[in-house]
């Protein structure tokens, strides 16, 4: 009788196949994980841009959902009780929106104004500054967070008011004030790096931001707010939220990369190099 042989894999061959398969699976998982993290980062950037843009819509399309048992005093402080004016009528006007971003935390509220005089002014902003007491509607405060653990940071080589460093600097905070003139209906944007808790925002704080100057902060200067991913996440290119100087509507809010800054001009540092995150 002839000899019979059972053909099969040796232990070494089996181990090699398992090892190669394991490497391929690990590489696939790493690739998928990286793609997911990059998409999450981009989603966080898009969400922040949309949130800020939405504030302009809320300023121009005013919605007053209060009942008739809310009142507003001469200090622009709103409370429940007191006057019983019909909903939509009040001693205070809805002037705009206030946004503060501190690292990952976002707070937003409606800005109200109590008219103290009717004196003529040289500009819309001067009229608000001189003829109104400003305040925050505490009942309108909303809180949010940047998506997927992202946070804001200083640009690597930003405009003169921003810190220069070899990499985006954290922590960072920024306040954004959007107001609409009761007379002309024109919208104006102001920013400040000095952010206080939203419960402490008052007339004095808001008026320190009302500076019609595109070369200073506080004021109407262009701003570059870098958005960096959560710790350990590597992305091909970091993205910034860009607020154009003298912003008046949501079209002034953009997202930009270093490549866009290098071709679009503006927002260059003291060395003349384009801004980078």
ZIRAQUI-V589689 format. One record per backbone hydrogen bond with DSSP energy under -0.5 kcal/mol. CO is the residue of the C=O (numbers start at 1). NH is the residue of the N-H. E is the energy in kcal/mol with one decimal. If there is no record, write none. Layout:
co->(CO | CO)
nh->(NH | NH)
e->(E | E)
//
This chain:
co->(5 | 10 | 11 | 12 | 13 | 14 | 15 | 16 | 17 | 18 | 19 | 20 | 21 | 22 | 23 | 24 | 25 | 26 | 27 | 28 | 29 | 30 | 31 | 32 | 33 | 34 | 35 | 36 | 37 | 38 | 39 | 40 | 41 | 42 | 43 | 44 | 45 | 46 | 47 | 48 | 49 | 50 | 51 | 52 | 52 | 53 | 53 | 54 | 55 | 56 | 57 | 60 | 63 | 67 | 69 | 71 | 73 | 76 | 77 | 79 | 79 | 81 | 86 | 91 | 93 | 93 | 95 | 96 | 97 | 98 | 99 | 100 | 101 | 101 | 102 | 102 | 103 | 104 | 105 | 106 | 107 | 108 | 109 | 110 | 111 | 111 | 112 | 113 | 113 | 114 | 123 | 124 | 125 | 126 | 127 | 128 | 131 | 131 | 132 | 133 | 135 | 136 | 137 | 137 | 138 | 142 | 144 | 146 | 147 | 148 | 151 | 153 | 154 | 156 | 159 | 169 | 172 | 174 | 175 | 176 | 176 | 177 | 177 | 178 | 179 | 181 | 186 | 188 | 190 | 191 | 191 | 192 | 193 | 197 | 198 | 202 | 203 | 204 | 205 | 206 | 206 | 209 | 210 | 211 | 213 | 213 | 216 | 219 | 220 | 223 | 223 | 224 | 225 | 226 | 226 | 227 | 228 | 230 | 239 | 240 | 240 | 241 | 241 | 242 | 242 | 243 | 244 | 247 | 249 | 250 | 252 | 252 | 254 | 256 | 257 | 258 | 259 | 260 | 261 | 267 | 269 | 273 | 276 | 276)
nh->(7 | 14 | 15 | 16 | 17 | 18 | 19 | 20 | 21 | 22 | 23 | 24 | 25 | 26 | 27 | 28 | 29 | 30 | 31 | 32 | 33 | 34 | 35 | 36 | 37 | 38 | 39 | 40 | 41 | 42 | 43 | 44 | 45 | 46 | 47 | 48 | 49 | 50 | 51 | 52 | 53 | 54 | 55 | 55 | 56 | 56 | 57 | 58 | 59 | 60 | 61 | 62 | 65 | 70 | 81 | 79 | 76 | 78 | 73 | 71 | 81 | 83 | 89 | 115 | 95 | 113 | 180 | 111 | 178 | 109 | 176 | 107 | 103 | 174 | 104 | 105 | 152 | 146 | 102 | 144 | 100 | 142 | 98 | 137 | 95 | 96 | 135 | 93 | 115 | 133 | 127 | 128 | 129 | 130 | 131 | 132 | 116 | 117 | 134 | 114 | 112 | 138 | 110 | 140 | 141 | 108 | 106 | 149 | 150 | 230 | 228 | 226 | 169 | 165 | 162 | 154 | 103 | 101 | 192 | 99 | 178 | 179 | 190 | 97 | 188 | 185 | 181 | 179 | 177 | 218 | 219 | 175 | 195 | 200 | 201 | 206 | 207 | 208 | 209 | 209 | 210 | 211 | 212 | 213 | 216 | 220 | 221 | 191 | 246 | 225 | 243 | 226 | 241 | 153 | 228 | 239 | 151 | 233 | 227 | 242 | 256 | 225 | 243 | 244 | 254 | 223 | 247 | 189 | 252 | 253 | 244 | 254 | 242 | 240 | 261 | 262 | 263 | 264 | 265 | 275 | 272 | 269 | 156 | 157)
e->(-0.8 | -2.4 | -2.4 | -2.3 | -2.4 | -2.5 | -2.5 | -2.7 | -2.7 | -2.6 | -2.2 | -2.5 | -2.7 | -2.6 | -2.6 | -2.3 | -2.7 | -2.5 | -2.4 | -2.7 | -2.8 | -2.5 | -2.2 | -2.5 | -2.3 | -2.4 | -2.3 | -2.5 | -2.3 | -2.4 | -2.4 | -2.1 | -1.9 | -2.5 | -2.6 | -1.9 | -2.3 | -2.5 | -2.4 | -2.4 | -2.5 | -2.2 | -0.9 | -0.8 | -0.8 | -0.9 | -1.2 | -2.0 | -1.5 | -2.3 | -2.5 | -0.7 | -0.7 | -0.8 | -4.4 | -2.5 | -2.0 | -0.5 | -2.0 | -3.2 | -0.6 | -0.5 | -2.2 | -0.6 | -1.0 | -2.4 | -2.5 | -2.8 | -3.0 | -1.8 | -3.3 | -2.5 | -0.5 | -2.2 | -1.0 | -2.8 | -1.8 | -2.4 | -2.8 | -2.7 | -2.7 | -3.0 | -2.6 | -2.7 | -2.2 | -1.8 | -2.1 | -2.9 | -0.6 | -2.6 | -2.0 | -2.1 | -2.7 | -2.8 | -2.6 | -1.2 | -3.0 | -1.2 | -0.5 | -2.9 | -2.7 | -1.2 | -0.5 | -2.1 | -1.0 | -2.7 | -2.8 | -0.8 | -1.9 | -0.5 | -2.9 | -1.6 | -1.1 | -1.6 | -2.7 | -2.7 | -2.6 | -2.6 | -1.9 | -2.9 | -0.5 | -0.5 | -2.4 | -2.5 | -2.9 | -1.5 | -2.7 | -2.3 | -3.2 | -0.7 | -1.3 | -3.1 | -1.2 | -2.3 | -1.0 | -2.5 | -2.3 | -1.3 | -0.6 | -1.0 | -0.6 | -2.3 | -0.6 | -1.9 | -0.7 | -2.3 | -1.0 | -2.0 | -1.9 | -0.5 | -2.6 | -0.7 | -3.1 | -2.3 | -0.5 | -0.8 | -2.1 | -2.0 | -2.2 | -0.6 | -2.5 | -2.8 | -0.5 | -0.6 | -2.5 | -2.2 | -1.0 | -0.6 | -1.9 | -1.6 | -2.2 | -0.6 | -3.1 | -2.9 | -2.2 | -2.2 | -1.1 | -2.5 | -1.5 | -0.7 | -1.5 | -1.9 | -3.1 | -0.6)
//
